[in-house]
């Protein structure tokens, strides 16, 4: 047996094998302390059906039924405070609607500092 197939046959202790009908590498489902780790083969023609048929149903059984829905609104040409003023009536009418700032950067510290300045708030860094 080729070495690659020997490695594919290795299963960590406690893992459940997810049969792969479209290839030789199985998927693995590992649970510990109420959390799940899923390992799937790389080729999309194997990964996608395995996820859809075996992983997704397991994940759906684990959730409470509450989902987080979001929409992204991209605005250019207006500062954050102007946008905030325009959408304030929505916040008042629908208190469950929240505004979240985000930023892409290479370093967390710089990103959190910029977000704090934009919000005029205290520390947002969760660390």
N, C-alpha and C positions, 0 to 999 in steps of 0.2 A: 504494500500500500504506500503511495507517495506520502512524504512527510507532511505536506499541506493537509491531506485528508486525516492523518493521525492527529494533527492539532485541532481540526474541526471536530473530531470525535471526543475531545476532552470536555468534561462537564464539571464545573465547580460543585463541591459538596452542597446539597440542599437545593440545587437548581432543578427546575422542571424543563424538560426538553419540549420545544415547540417544533413539531414535525414540519419540514419544508418539502412540499410536494413539487416544487419547481426547481430544486437544486440539491446539492449534497450537504451544504452547511445548515445545521438546524438553528433555530432561534432558541434563546434561553430566557426563562422567567425565574427571577430570584426575588424572594420576599424575606425581609428581616425588619423587625420592630415596626411593623405596620407600613413599611415602605416597599416599593417594588422597583427593581432594576430589570430592564429588558435589553437583551442583546440580540441583534438581528443581523442576518447576512447583508453584505454591502450592495450587491447588484439590485437595482430598482425593480427589475422584473421578479425578483424573489422577495425583497423587502416589503414592497407595497401590499401584495396579497397577504403575506404573513401578518403584517400589522393589521390590515383590515379584517381578516378572518379570525385571528387568534388573540391579538393584543388588545385591540379596541374594545371588543366585548368584555374582556376582563377589567379594563380600566373603567368602563361604563358601570359595571357592577360595584365598583369601589367608591363612586362619588355619591354625594348627597342629593343630586338633582339641581342644586343651585349652580348657576353658571355666571361667569363674568362676560358681559357683552361690552364691546367698545367700538367707537368710531374715531377715526383720526381726521382732524380738521387742520389742514395746512393753510396758513395765512401768510401772505407777503405784503409788504408795503405799509403795515400797521404795527405799531409797537404793542407789546404784551398788555400794557395798561389800557390801551384803546380797545383792544379785542375784549378784554375782561369787562369793560364798561358796556360794550354792545351785547354781550351774552349774559350779563347779570340777570336780566328778567328770566332767562331759562333756569338759572340756578335757584332763583326764588320760587319759581313755579314747580320745579322738579328737584327737591332737595337731595335726591339720590344721585343726581348727575354730579360728577366730580371733574375737576380740571387737574391734569397731571403734566408736569413739565418733564421733558427728557432732552438729553444731549448726547451726541456721539463724540467720544474722545478716546485718546490712548491711555490717559491716566485718570483714575477715579477721583483723586483728591481735587484735581483741577475742575472736573465736571461738577462735583458737589459744591465747590466754592462758587462757581458761576451760577448754578441753579439757586443757591442761597441768595446771591445778590439780586437775581432776577425776581425772586419772590419777596425779597425784603424780609426774610424770615430767619429763624434760628437755624441751627445745624440740621441738615437733612441726611448727612452721611449715616447709614445704619450701623456702621462699625463702632 
